[in-house]
Amino acid sequence: VALGDSWTEGAYVETCGCYTDYVSEALGLTCINLGVGGTGVSMFATQASKPLTQEIAESADLITIFGDINDMHSNGTPLLCGDITDEASASGSIMARWKYTINRVLSLNPNATIVIISCPICFSSSHSGYEPFNTAGDTIASVTKKIGELARSYSIPFIDMYGLSGFKSYTFNGGDFDYGDRVHPNNAGVKRISNIIIEQLKLLQPIYE
């Protein structure tokens, strides 16, 4: 089961397929894609249009949570990162919302292997991707670090797409990974993140097979 926003749903600037398609084919998995564009992490498992139901969760050997750029700078006022000690909440800091979704997934299927995937660097017309996105000075890089710490506190595997993808400002303007809209990847970008996820999940495959 794949939870996430538009990157998981497949809202890309070209139409080569979704990363979940590549990952499923490479690893011999059947994927239920519950990604919904424009959503923040607290909404990943509770969307009315694609809900993570008890039945779906219990049938899953592997549940991935990929996000979440929307809480950082796309959906109105950017949220504060917060800390991994924040109380789980659907309306609190970014860390509180991550905890809310992780707790919900665990409550539905405590035996599933959960893997958290952070978003790579993204750019917008008003944000360079490297600069702080809120008044607290949080950056995509600093939030990614906190997500990694949170994953470790739950003993959940973490794929640092920010650090592993190789996406950077030089490749966003006419390069191999030009996003077009500076947020969503083209075909080359989709294949790159797919390959990273595939190689990282291969390390866990005996756990969830």
C-alpha positions in Angstrom: 0.0 0.0 0.0 1.4 3.4 -1.0 0.3 6.5 0.9 1.3 10.0 -0.2 0.5 13.1 -2.2 0.7 13.9 -5.9 4.1 12.2 -6.2 2.5 8.9 -5.2 -0.8 9.6 -7.1 1.2 10.1 -10.3 0.6 13.8 -11.1 3.7 14.2 -13.2 4.6 16.5 -16.0 5.0 13.6 -18.4 3.3 10.2 -18.5 5.8 7.4 -18.1 3.8 5.9 -15.2 4.0 6.2 -11.4 7.0 5.2 -9.3 4.7 2.6 -7.7 4.3 0.9 -11.0 8.1 0.5 -11.4 8.6 -0.6 -7.8 5.8 -3.1 -8.0 7.1 -4.7 -11.2 10.7 -4.8 -10.1 9.9 -6.4 -6.7 6.9 -8.6 -7.8 4.5 -6.7 -5.6 0.8 -5.9 -6.0 0.3 -2.2 -5.1 -2.8 -0.4 -3.8 -2.0 3.3 -4.6 -3.8 5.6 -2.1 -1.9 8.8 -3.1 -4.0 12.0 -3.3 -2.5 15.2 -4.8 -2.4 18.3 -2.6 -2.7 16.5 0.7 -0.5 16.9 3.8 0.8 13.9 5.8 -2.0 13.9 8.3 -4.5 13.3 5.4 -2.6 10.4 3.8 -4.5 7.7 5.6 -7.8 9.4 6.0 -8.8 10.7 2.5 -12.5 10.1 1.8 -11.7 9.4 -1.9 -9.0 6.8 -1.1 -9.2 5.8 2.5 -6.8 3.4 4.2 -9.4 1.0 5.5 -9.0 -1.7 8.1 -9.4 -4.3 5.3 -6.8 -2.7 3.0 -4.3 -2.2 5.9 -4.7 -5.8 7.1 -4.0 -7.2 3.7 -0.7 -5.3 3.3 2.7 -6.7 4.0 4.3 -3.4 3.2 3.0 0.2 3.6 5.0 3.1 2.3 4.5 6.7 3.4 6.0 9.2 0.9 5.9 12.9 1.7 5.4 15.6 2.4 6.1 18.8 0.6 2.6 20.2 0.9 2.8 20.9 4.6 6.1 22.7 4.0 5.2 25.4 1.5 2.3 24.5 -0.9 -0.8 24.5 1.2 -1.4 28.1 2.5 0.6 29.0 5.6 3.7 26.8 6.0 3.6 24.7 9.1 6.3 24.6 11.8 8.5 21.5 11.8 8.2 20.9 15.5 10.0 18.1 17.3 9.6 14.3 17.5 8.4 14.8 21.1 5.3 16.7 19.9 2.1 15.0 20.7 0.5 13.2 17.7 -2.1 15.4 16.1 -3.9 15.9 12.8 -3.6 19.7 13.2 -0.3 20.3 14.9 3.3 20.6 13.7 4.7 18.6 10.8 6.2 16.1 13.3 2.8 15.9 15.2 1.1 15.1 11.9 3.7 12.5 10.9 3.1 10.8 14.3 -0.6 10.9 13.8 -0.4 9.1 10.5 2.2 6.6 11.7 0.0 5.8 14.7 -3.1 5.4 12.6 -1.3 3.0 10.2 0.1 1.0 13.1 -3.3 0.8 14.8 -4.8 -0.7 11.6 -2.0 -3.2 11.0 0.8 -3.4 13.6 2.4 -6.3 11.7 3.0 -4.6 8.4 6.4 -3.4 7.4 6.2 0.4 7.2 8.7 2.4 5.2 8.9 6.2 5.4 10.2 8.1 2.3 11.0 11.8 2.5 10.4 14.1 -0.4 13.4 15.3 -2.5 14.1 19.0 -2.9 11.3 20.9 -4.6 11.1 24.4 -6.0 8.3 26.8 -6.6 7.9 30.3 -8.0 8.4 31.7 -4.5 10.8 29.3 -2.9 14.3 28.2 -3.9 14.1 24.8 -2.2 17.1 25.6 0.0 15.8 28.6 1.9 13.7 28.5 5.1 10.0 28.1 4.2 8.7 29.5 7.5 9.5 32.1 10.1 11.1 29.5 12.4 13.9 28.9 9.8 12.9 25.4 8.9 14.1 24.1 5.6 13.3 21.0 3.6 16.7 19.6 4.6 16.1 20.2 8.3 12.6 18.7 8.2 14.0 15.6 6.4 16.5 15.2 9.2 13.6 15.3 11.8 11.5 12.8 9.8 14.5 10.5 9.9 14.8 10.9 13.6 11.1 10.2 14.0 11.3 7.1 11.9 14.2 5.8 14.0 12.2 6.5 17.2 9.6 4.1 15.9 12.2 1.7 14.5 10.8 2.3 11.0 13.0 2.1 7.9 13.6 5.5 6.3 14.5 6.3 2.7 16.1 9.8 2.6 15.0 10.8 -0.9 16.3 14.4 -0.3 19.8 13.1 0.2 19.8 10.2 -2.3 17.9 11.6 -5.3 20.6 13.9 -6.5 18.0 16.5 -7.5 19.4 20.0 -7.2 18.9 23.5 -8.6 21.2 22.8 -11.6 18.9 20.0 -12.9 15.7 21.9 -12.5 16.2 24.2 -15.4 16.7 22.3 -18.6 18.6 19.4 -17.0 17.9 15.7 -16.9 15.4 16.1 -14.0 13.6 19.3 -15.1 10.3 19.2 -13.3 8.5 21.5 -15.7 6.4 23.0 -12.8 9.4 22.8 -10.5 7.6 20.4 -8.1 6.6 17.3 -10.0 9.2 15.2 -11.9 9.4 14.3 -15.6 10.0 10.8 -16.9 13.7 10.8 -16.0 13.0 12.0 -12.5 10.3 9.3 -11.9 12.6 6.6 -13.0 15.4 7.9 -10.8 13.3 8.0 -7.6 11.8 4.6 -8.6 15.3 3.0 -8.8 16.3 4.5 -5.5 13.2 3.1 -3.8 13.6 -0.3 -5.4 17.2 -0.7 -4.3 16.4 0.5 -0.7 13.4 -1.9 -0.5 15.5 -4.8 -1.7 17.4 -4.5 1.6 14.1 -5.1 3.4 12.5 -7.7 1.2 13.0 -10.7 3.4 11.1 -8.8 6.1 7.9 -8.2 4.1 7.9 -11.2 1.8 
